[in-house]
Amino acid sequence: MTTETPQRRSRFRFGVATTTRTRAMAGLTALLLPLAAMVGLASPAEAATSATATYVKKSDWGTGFEGQWTVKNTGTTSLSSWTIEWDFPSGTSVTSAWDATVTSSGTHWTAKNVGWNGTVAPGASVSFGFNGAGPGAPSGCKLNGASCDGGSVPGDNAPSAPGTPTASNITDTGAKLTWSAATDDNGIKNYDVLRNGSKVATVTGLTYTDSGLTAGSDYSYTIQARDTADQTGPASGSVSVHTTGGGTNPDPGSKVKLGYFTNWGVYDRNYHVKNLETSGSAAKITHINYAFGNVTNGQCAIGDAYADYQKTYDAASSVSGVADTWDQPVAGSINQLRELKAKHPGLKVIWSFGGWTWSGGFGAAAQNPTAFANSCYNLVEDPRWADVFDGIDIDWEYPNACGLSCDSSGASAFKNVVSALRTRFGSSNLVTAAITADASSGGKIDAADYAGAAQYVDWYNVMSYDFFGAFDADGPTAPHSPLTSYSGIPQEGFNTDAAITKLKGKGIAGSKLNIGIGFYGRGWTGVTQATPGGTATGPAPGKYEQGIEDYKILKTSCPSTGTIAGTAYAKCGSNWWSYDTPATIAGKMTYAKNQGLKGAFFWEFSGDTSNGELVSAIDSGLR
């Protein structure tokens, strides 16, 4: 066990998508975020000729919410009774109700007046409330069989939902929204723009620039189409916007600064837990993900028993300065992590399972999520090391999509697995997950229900690296971790900002997302063009794997000569490399703060310099 085999190295975590990406991810506590997508719908959903029904979300306490429907008689004669019907997406439900009788059939919900509130005089209103759970918003509203906005025409269908808006040109006080058109059998008249559930504008085009916002604040936008009969259709998906400025997080210490420590790094890399202390990195991070545990036969399993808990350390190599004994129950990296936590009491350690090599095991796990969660809990909370680990991280590459192998467990499988983990691990443990950053249309973000699963995780580590590399042997050369898009980018949707924007657009709050940083570069050889976009003949040589090299080596062997899309690049001889430096990391940390993200994570410690300069850049950038 003295060499770093290709299989061992392939467990490195890579971010998006083609052939060599690593990891999957986890995290959360309650329903904080998809429910934010439901914030309002304070405008009507559809329409009735003599009455309207409107919905508003009254409150959200994380594990649930309170909703309210209001019926208003807009006609000239009294209503003798009323029935409201609507649809909730799968996973959203009414748990209790008052002032109405509420029933359901699948995802379709019906509310009928009770005996004393069925009569509604002209101009009068009556409301009923309910408690609910889940991430969705109501759609397809009908009042007494007609649409709910008071303007239906017999035989005229309400319009469809517009496309989920995207946000751009975000400033301290404004943002531009763009969306795709809705459809209607008789044509679209205009669109209502809803900010945090309240209408702020009605426009005829497919863009709107909002203004007068507060710097450093969070907003959620949805769009509703209105047809020529003035009927409104269901709201679009939501997009979250965090305005720039306004200072940083009031508590800089609340930002997550997480690094991956690999169990196989103790071999050829000769990188041990003590290196976290001697480099000064341990004092500058908040969390460590210990990678990887195996996923096999539908269960969590030890990844490398020798590295994990059998390898003994002498006094000079030990974090505590005390030598291990040959017969102690737990040695190895797990015991060294215990000693590191003793020196840094606030430091949390999370056990990561899966990764590029072992994600094939999640398909069997998804067939019985409860049994899988029980096996993981029993391993992580084993009395021999229960004091070391503060939770579990899932690195599934990729749910319902292809990584090293292809998964076909379905879009809901990921949600089912992390839901079971949250139930078994409870609220006192962290549950997190690494997820894809593939924001291309119909790409990996679209393949799984990350929004629905977000209620069960503490955070997602968004693998915003490995977008491009010498797995495309002939190029074109491109930065493997672009922060933004740029002219000539080989694939739209393959950049950090696109991933964060798309995840927020699905209703996942920025406060549940960590931006990803690679402590390594990706490179090609046979390159003649210094700037990105050149052709190549194959991967550049690397110490452990072709096409990949640690930052600590590239820093001197091929110093950065330029930047593009927030990432450094350099051409040295016929080799072309892209990688992050302290300067580009500073820019990405500014982006993370401006977007209201949870923090940042990186893959992985051993790629940094001996004095931890990349960790220092993350630490200082998030203060």
C-alpha positions, 0 to 999 in steps of 0.5 A: 500500500505504498503507491497511489494507484489509478483507482485510488487517485480516481477517487479525487473529487471532480465537479461537473461532468464528462469523464473524470468528475468526483463526488456527490454531497449532502446537507441541511436541517429543515425546510428553509429553502425550497419553501422560500420559493413559495413566499407569496403568490399573493396574486390570483392563480387563475379566475372566476367570473364573479369571485376571486381566490388568492393565496398568500404564505403567512409564515415559514418556521423552517420545518413548515409553513402557514398558508391562507386562501381568501375568497372575494365576491366580485359579483353583484349577488351573494355566493351560497358556497365555495370550493377551491381546488389547486395542485401542489407538487409532489412532496408538498402537502396540507397537514392541518386546516381551519375554517374549511374542509380540506381533502386531497387526491394525490397532489390535487387538493380541494377545500370546501366551506364549512357550514357557517362561512359558505355565504359571501355577500357582494364585495365581502371576503372570507378566508381559511388557513392551513399548516403545510410541509414541503417545498412547492407552491400551489398551481392550477387554482379553480374556484367553483369550477372556474379559474380563480382570478375573476376573469375567466371566459368559458372555453378559454384556458388560462396561460401556461407558466413562463420559463423560470427567470434568470437574473443578471446585471445584479447591483447594490440596488437592482437586477435584470430578469429574463424569462421565456414566453408562456403559451396560451390558446388565444395569446399572451397579453402581458406578464406580472413580475412578483418579488417575494410574492408581491406584484411589482410590475406588469410588462409586455416583454420578456425582461424586467429590470427591478430597482430600488432594492437594498444592498446585500439583501435576498429577493425571490422572483417569479413570473405569471402570464396574463392572457387576452382575457386577463386570466393569469396562469400558474407562477413560474419557478423562482430565482433568488437574487442577492444584491451586492454591497451592504457589507459582509456577513455580520458574523464572518465566523458563520461562513463554512470553510471546508476542506477534503482530507483523503485517506489515501493521501497518507501513502505516496502523497505522504500527507497526514492530519498533522500537516493540517496543523503544521501548515496553519490550515486547521486554524483557518477552516471550520469543517473537514470532510474525511474521504471516502467511505465506501458504498457497497451492497446498499450499505456504508462501509469502511474505505481503507481500514489501514489508513482509517484506523490501523496505521500507527503514528510515532510521536514526531508524526502525531498531532499530539506529539504522543506515539500510538501503541500497537494495540490501541483500538483506533489509530490511523487518520481517524485518531489523528483527527480526534487529536486535531479536534482536541487542539481546535474544539470548534472544528467539525469532521464529516465522514464522506461516502462515495466519490467518483470510484464508489458512487456506483453503490448508491443505486442499491442504496436508493432501493432501500434508503432506510436500510442504507441510512441505518448502516451509515449511522451504525458506522459513523456512530460506532463507539470507537470513533463517534466522538470524531465525526459530526455527521455524514456527507454523500458524494453521489456522482451522479444521481439519475445520470452518468459518472464512472457508471450510469445511474437510473434510480430516478429523479427522486432517488437522491431526495429519498436517500438524504431524507432517510439519512436526515431521519436516522441522523437527526437534527444534532448531526450534519447531513451534507452532500456534494452535487454537480455544477452542470447547469447546461439545459437538461444537464445533471442539475436537472436530472435529480430533485436537488430542490426537494432534497435541500430541506434535508441537508445542512448544505450542498457542496457545489462541485464548481470545477472540472468543467473542462480538461484533457479528458477532451484530449484535443481541446479546446483549452479552457479553464477547468473552474471558470467563475463566469461564462466568457466568449468562446467557452466550449459549453454554455452552462459550464461555469460556477455562476450558471450553476449557482443561478440555476440552483437558486432558480430551483428554489435552493437558497444561497445560504445552503450552497458552498462554492467549490475550489480545486487545489490543482490544475488541469492541463493539455500538451501539444498546445501552441496558443497561449490564450484559451481556445487552442488545440492540443494533442493530449493531457499534460504530464502530471505527478499522479495523473496525466492532465492534473497537477497540484497547485503547489507544483504548478505555482513554480513549474508553470506560473500564471500568465493570465486570467479568464472568467476568474481563473488563472492560466499559463502556457509553459513550453507546449503545456497549457494549465488552468488553476486557481491562485490566491488572487483568483480565490479572493475573487471567488470568495467575493462572489460567494459573499455577494451571492449570500452563499453558505461559504466555500469548500475545496478539493483537497488539502494536499494540493496546497503549499506547505504553509497553506496559502490557498486555505489562507486565501479562502479564510481571508476572502470569507471574512 
